[in-house]
Amino acid sequence: FVEARANLGCVLAETGDRELAVAAFEGALQFHVDYADVHYHLARTLDELGRTSSAESHWRAFLRLAPDSPWADEARERLGI
């Protein structure tokens, strides 16, 4: 049900329940630490909450796991690389 947690996190983030979204994303990562999309969405949500230092490790994990993703440029921009 890792995908369900990831999707729940996306829905929660979209509806403005960002803290709950973070919890859903973190729950998904407990079961699948190398889920690139979850790292991306978690990093983005943490940035939106102003928690940029927490987001950084997830941006880096996302780039490590999916360097050729269409979202990779955004991750590099957020990291300043």
MODELLER restraints for C-alpha pairs under 7 A, 6 or more apart:
rsr = mdl.restraints
at = mdl.atoms
rsr.add(forms.Gaussian(group=physical.xy_distance, feature=features.Distance(at['CA:2:A'], at['CA:28:A']), mean=5.14, stdev=0.5))
rsr.add(forms.Gaussian(group=physical.xy_distance, feature=features.Distance(at['CA:2:A'], at['CA:31:A']), mean=6.71, stdev=0.5))
rsr.add(forms.Gaussian(group=physical.xy_distance, feature=features.Distance(at['CA:5:A'], at['CA:24:A']), mean=5.52, stdev=0.5))
rsr.add(forms.Gaussian(group=physical.xy_distance, feature=features.Distance(at['CA:5:A'], at['CA:25:A']), mean=6.59, stdev=0.5))
rsr.add(forms.Gaussian(group=physical.xy_distance, feature=features.Distance(at['CA:5:A'], at['CA:28:A']), mean=5.53, stdev=0.5))
rsr.add(forms.Gaussian(group=physical.xy_distance, feature=features.Distance(at['CA:6:A'], at['CA:24:A']), mean=6.59, stdev=0.5))
rsr.add(forms.Gaussian(group=physical.xy_distance, feature=features.Distance(at['CA:6:A'], at['CA:25:A']), mean=5.66, stdev=0.5))
rsr.add(forms.Gaussian(group=physical.xy_distance, feature=features.Distance(at['CA:6:A'], at['CA:28:A']), mean=6.03, stdev=0.5))
rsr.add(forms.Gaussian(group=physical.xy_distance, feature=features.Distance(at['CA:6:A'], at['CA:38:A']), mean=6.14, stdev=0.5))
rsr.add(forms.Gaussian(group=physical.xy_distance, feature=features.Distance(at['CA:8:A'], at['CA:24:A']), mean=6.63, stdev=0.5))
rsr.add(forms.Gaussian(group=physical.xy_distance, feature=features.Distance(at['CA:9:A'], at['CA:21:A']), mean=4.13, stdev=0.5))
rsr.add(forms.Gaussian(group=physical.xy_distance, feature=features.Distance(at['CA:9:A'], at['CA:22:A']), mean=6.78, stdev=0.5))
rsr.add(forms.Gaussian(group=physical.xy_distance, feature=features.Distance(at['CA:9:A'], at['CA:24:A']), mean=4.98, stdev=0.5))
rsr.add(forms.Gaussian(group=physical.xy_distance, feature=features.Distance(at['CA:9:A'], at['CA:25:A']), mean=5.58, stdev=0.5))
rsr.add(forms.Gaussian(group=physical.xy_distance, feature=features.Distance(at['CA:10:A'], at['CA:21:A']), mean=6.71, stdev=0.5))
rsr.add(forms.Gaussian(group=physical.xy_distance, feature=features.Distance(at['CA:12:A'], at['CA:18:A']), mean=6.26, stdev=0.5))
rsr.add(forms.Gaussian(group=physical.xy_distance, feature=features.Distance(at['CA:12:A'], at['CA:20:A']), mean=6.59, stdev=0.5))
rsr.add(forms.Gaussian(group=physical.xy_distance, feature=features.Distance(at['CA:12:A'], at['CA:21:A']), mean=5.04, stdev=0.5))
rsr.add(forms.Gaussian(group=physical.xy_distance, feature=features.Distance(at['CA:13:A'], at['CA:21:A']), mean=5.33, stdev=0.5))
rsr.add(forms.Gaussian(group=physical.xy_distance, feature=features.Distance(at['CA:13:A'], at['CA:45:A']), mean=6.82, stdev=0.5))
rsr.add(forms.Gaussian(group=physical.xy_distance, feature=features.Distance(at['CA:18:A'], at['CA:45:A']), mean=6.46, stdev=0.5))
rsr.add(forms.Gaussian(group=physical.xy_distance, feature=features.Distance(at['CA:22:A'], at['CA:42:A']), mean=6.11, stdev=0.5))
rsr.add(forms.Gaussian(group=physical.xy_distance, feature=features.Distance(at['CA:22:A'], at['CA:45:A']), mean=6.94, stdev=0.5))
rsr.add(forms.Gaussian(group=physical.xy_distance, feature=features.Distance(at['CA:25:A'], at['CA:38:A']), mean=6.03, stdev=0.5))
rsr.add(forms.Gaussian(group=physical.xy_distance, feature=features.Distance(at['CA:25:A'], at['CA:42:A']), mean=5.98, stdev=0.5))
rsr.add(forms.Gaussian(group=physical.xy_distance, feature=features.Distance(at['CA:29:A'], at['CA:35:A']), mean=6.81, stdev=0.5))
rsr.add(forms.Gaussian(group=physical.xy_distance, feature=features.Distance(at['CA:34:A'], at['CA:65:A']), mean=6.97, stdev=0.5))
rsr.add(forms.Gaussian(group=physical.xy_distance, feature=features.Distance(at['CA:36:A'], at['CA:62:A']), mean=4.97, stdev=0.5))
rsr.add(forms.Gaussian(group=physical.xy_distance, feature=features.Distance(at['CA:36:A'], at['CA:65:A']), mean=5.70, stdev=0.5))
rsr.add(forms.Gaussian(group=physical.xy_distance, feature=features.Distance(at['CA:36:A'], at['CA:66:A']), mean=6.31, stdev=0.5))
rsr.add(forms.Gaussian(group=physical.xy_distance, feature=features.Distance(at['CA:39:A'], at['CA:58:A']), mean=4.96, stdev=0.5))
rsr.add(forms.Gaussian(group=physical.xy_distance, feature=features.Distance(at['CA:39:A'], at['CA:59:A']), mean=6.65, stdev=0.5))
rsr.add(forms.Gaussian(group=physical.xy_distance, feature=features.Distance(at['CA:39:A'], at['CA:61:A']), mean=6.58, stdev=0.5))
rsr.add(forms.Gaussian(group=physical.xy_distance, feature=features.Distance(at['CA:39:A'], at['CA:62:A']), mean=5.40, stdev=0.5))
rsr.add(forms.Gaussian(group=physical.xy_distance, feature=features.Distance(at['CA:40:A'], at['CA:58:A']), mean=6.63, stdev=0.5))
rsr.add(forms.Gaussian(group=physical.xy_distance, feature=features.Distance(at['CA:40:A'], at['CA:59:A']), mean=6.19, stdev=0.5))
rsr.add(forms.Gaussian(group=physical.xy_distance, feature=features.Distance(at['CA:40:A'], at['CA:62:A']), mean=5.72, stdev=0.5))
rsr.add(forms.Gaussian(group=physical.xy_distance, feature=features.Distance(at['CA:42:A'], at['CA:58:A']), mean=6.93, stdev=0.5))
rsr.add(forms.Gaussian(group=physical.xy_distance, feature=features.Distance(at['CA:43:A'], at['CA:55:A']), mean=4.32, stdev=0.5))
rsr.add(forms.Gaussian(group=physical.xy_distance, feature=features.Distance(at['CA:43:A'], at['CA:56:A']), mean=6.89, stdev=0.5))
rsr.add(forms.Gaussian(group=physical.xy_distance, feature=features.Distance(at['CA:43:A'], at['CA:58:A']), mean=5.23, stdev=0.5))
rsr.add(forms.Gaussian(group=physical.xy_distance, feature=features.Distance(at['CA:43:A'], at['CA:59:A']), mean=5.70, stdev=0.5))
rsr.add(forms.Gaussian(group=physical.xy_distance, feature=features.Distance(at['CA:46:A'], at['CA:52:A']), mean=6.37, stdev=0.5))
rsr.add(forms.Gaussian(group=physical.xy_distance, feature=features.Distance(at['CA:46:A'], at['CA:54:A']), mean=6.81, stdev=0.5))
rsr.add(forms.Gaussian(group=physical.xy_distance, feature=features.Distance(at['CA:46:A'], at['CA:55:A']), mean=5.34, stdev=0.5))
rsr.add(forms.Gaussian(group=physical.xy_distance, feature=features.Distance(at['CA:47:A'], at['CA:55:A']), mean=6.00, stdev=0.5))
rsr.add(forms.Gaussian(group=physical.xy_distance, feature=features.Distance(at['CA:56:A'], at['CA:79:A']), mean=6.90, stdev=0.5))
rsr.add(forms.Gaussian(group=physical.xy_distance, feature=features.Distance(at['CA:59:A'], at['CA:75:A']), mean=5.63, stdev=0.5))
rsr.add(forms.Gaussian(group=physical.xy_distance, feature=features.Distance(at['CA:63:A'], at['CA:72:A']), mean=6.20, stdev=0.5))
rsr.add(forms.Gaussian(group=physical.xy_distance, feature=features.Distance(at['CA:63:A'], at['CA:75:A']), mean=6.98, stdev=0.5))
